[in-house]
Amino acid sequence: MLSPTNSAINIQASNTTLDCKGFMLDSSAIPEASTQWGIVSDQQHDVTIRNCTTKGFFTGIAIYNTTSRGNSVLNNRI
């Protein structure tokens, strides 16, 4: 499992929707080693991430674990 300290947002529950409504997550003011991922979901099911913009992260949006199912990433700018 990924560490929440390495991501701006860590989704830790299944059946969750994150709708950023067009707002941006920008890591440019954070030291490079501090935040590697913008939005992370690990080992969760039925997670939807939509309308988000991520800037300056090594990985903008990451959904991990091959047993996760029903996840959606919609209308994002990475």
Backbone hydrogen bonds in HBPLUS format (Angstrom, degrees):
<---DONOR---> <-ACCEPTOR-->    atom                        ^
c    i                          cat <-CA-CA->   ^        H-A-AA   ^      H-
h    n   atom  resd res      DA  || num        DHA   H-A  angle D-A-AA Bond
n    s   type  num  typ     dist DA aas  dist angle  dist       angle   num
A0006-ASN N   A0003-SER O   3.03 MM   3  5.63 165.1  2.05 119.7 124.5     1
A0007-SER N   A0004-PRO O   3.32 MM   3  5.47 162.3  2.36 110.9 110.8     2
A0036-GLN N   A0006-ASN O   3.03 MM  30  5.44 140.7  2.19 122.1 130.4     3
A0037-TRP N   A0006-ASN O   3.00 MM  31  6.26 168.0  2.01 158.1 161.7     4
A0008-ALA N   A0037-TRP O   3.05 MM  29  6.63 143.9  2.19 145.4 154.8     5
A0009-ILE N   A0038-GLY O   2.92 MM  29  6.28 148.4  2.02 155.8 165.4     6
A0040-VAL N   A0009-ILE O   2.90 MM  31  6.30 154.9  1.96 155.2 163.6     7
A0011-ILE N   A0040-VAL O   2.76 MM  29  6.06 162.5  1.78 175.8 174.6     8
A0015-ASN N   A0045-HIS O   2.87 MM  30  6.29 159.7  1.91 156.7 163.5     9
A0048-THR N   A0016-THR O   2.88 MM  32  6.36 157.2  1.94 154.3 161.7    10
A0018-LEU N   A0048-THR O   2.76 MM  30  6.14 165.5  1.78 166.3 169.9    11
A0050-ARG N   A0018-LEU O   2.88 MM  32  6.28 166.2  1.90 168.9 170.8    12
A0020-CYS N   A0050-ARG O   3.09 MM  30  6.51 157.0  2.14 170.0 165.5    13
A0023-PHE N   A0020-CYS O   2.98 MM   3  5.35 169.2  1.99 119.6 122.5    14
A0022-GLY N   A0051-ASN O   2.80 MM  29  5.10 154.0  1.86 148.4 152.7    15
A0053-THR N   A0023-PHE O   3.33 MM  30  6.36 146.5  2.45 150.9 149.8    16
A0025-LEU N   A0053-THR O   2.78 MM  28  6.20 158.9  1.82 162.1 167.6    17
A0055-LYS N   A0025-LEU O   2.87 MM  30  6.23 144.6  1.99 163.3 169.6    18
A0027-SER N   A0055-LYS O   2.97 MM  28  6.34 168.3  1.99 166.5 167.2    19
A0030-ILE N   A0027-SER O   3.02 MM   3  5.36 164.4  2.04 118.5 123.3    20
A0034-SER N   A0031-PRO O   2.93 MM   3  5.50 155.8  1.98 121.6 129.5    21
A0058-PHE N   A0036-GLN O   3.04 MM  22  5.24 126.0  2.34 130.1 145.3    22
A0059-THR N   A0036-GLN O   3.19 MM  23  6.54 155.2  2.25 157.8 161.5    23
A0038-GLY N   A0059-THR O   2.93 MM  21  6.41 152.0  2.01 156.4 163.6    24
A0039-ILE N   A0060-GLY O   2.96 MM  21  6.31 146.9  2.07 141.9 152.2    25
A0062-ALA N   A0039-ILE O   2.85 MM  23  6.26 157.1  1.90 160.5 168.3    26
A0041-SER N   A0062-ALA O   2.90 MM  21  6.37 147.2  2.01 157.3 166.5    27
A0064-TYR N   A0041-SER O   2.85 MM  23  6.27 156.8  1.90 158.0 165.4    28
A0043-GLN N   A0064-TYR O   3.39 MM  21  6.44 165.6  2.41 134.0 135.7    29
A0046-ASP N   A0069-ARG O   2.94 MM  23  6.33 163.2  1.97 153.2 158.8    30
A0072-SER N   A0047-VAL O   2.81 MM  25  6.29 157.8  1.86 156.1 161.6    31
A0049-ILE N   A0072-SER O   2.93 MM  23  6.30 156.5  1.99 149.8 156.5    32
A0074-LEU N   A0049-ILE O   2.88 MM  25  6.27 156.4  1.94 154.8 162.7    33
A0051-ASN N   A0074-LEU O   3.18 MM  23  6.74 142.3  2.33 150.0 161.1    34
A0077-ARG N   A0052-CYS O   2.80 MM  25  6.27 159.5  1.85 154.2 161.2    35
A0054-THR N   A0077-ARG O   2.89 MM  23  6.44 151.3  1.98 157.3 166.6    36
A0068-SER N   A0065-ASN O   3.05 MM   3  5.69 166.5  2.07 119.4 123.6    37
